[in-house]
């Protein structure tokens, strides 16, 4: 096995360099966390059509479900179409 000889001063210099790098990384992570916490998520404004569609879907969905609450075959698709029709959309 090869032997490596290093003086005490060289060893201490190496340890100090590692500590400096580690502390710099910690500081960068802390700053990044603070920046991310400061940024607030922007909520989208719900459109009038979307509110009408949501209400229509809630009314219609019961017709396209089984007693157990599962969707009938093609039930979800049919409910979506019916809700769009009730909401007055061109979809």
N, C-alpha and C positions, 0 to 999 in steps of 0.2 A: 504494500500500500504506500502511495507517495506521501511524503510528509511536507507540510506547509509550515514555514516558520514566519511568524509575524511578530513585530515588536509590539509592546504594550501601547505605544503612541499610535501606531498604525491601526491597531484594533479599536482604540477609543475614537479615532477619527472616523473609522468605518461605521461604528455604532452611532455617532453623532449625525452622520449623513443620513442614515436610515431614519433616525428620530425626526430630523428636520423634514424629510420627505413625507413621513407619516402624518406629522402635525399639519403640513400644508394640505394634504388630502382631506384630513378631518375638517379643516377650516372651509375648504371649498364645498364639501358636502353640506356643512351647516348653512353656508350662504345660499346654496341652491335650495335647500328646504325652506328657508325664509322667503325666498323669491316666489316659490311655488305656493306657499300659504297665502302670500299677499294677493295673488291673482284670483279674482272671483270669476266663477263660471257665469257666462251670460245666458240667461234663459230666453228661449224663443217665445214670441208672442203667439198665442193660440188664435188661429183665424176663426172668423165667424162660421165659416163652412165646417171647420173641424169640430166646433162645439155642436152644431146641428147634427153632423154625422154621428158623433159619439152618442148623443141622446137617442137618435134613431136606431143605432145598432143595439143599444141596451133594450129598447122596446121590442125589436124584431128577433133578437137572438133566441128567446125562449121557444119560438115556433120551430126552430131548426135544431132543437136538442132532444135527446131521449130523456126518459124519466131519471136515468142515472146521472144526467148532467153532461154526458158525452155528446159530441156533435154527431148528427145523423150523417149518412153518406152524402158528400157534397154539401153538407149543411152550412159549414162556415162560408163557403164560396157563395151559396145562395143568400145567406144572411148579409154578407157584404154588399151584394148587388141590390138587395131590397133596401138596405139602409141608405145606399147612395141615391136610390130612386126617391126615398122619402125625404132625404135632405135637400133634394132639388139640384143635385149635381149632374154634370154631363158625363160622368164616369161610368 
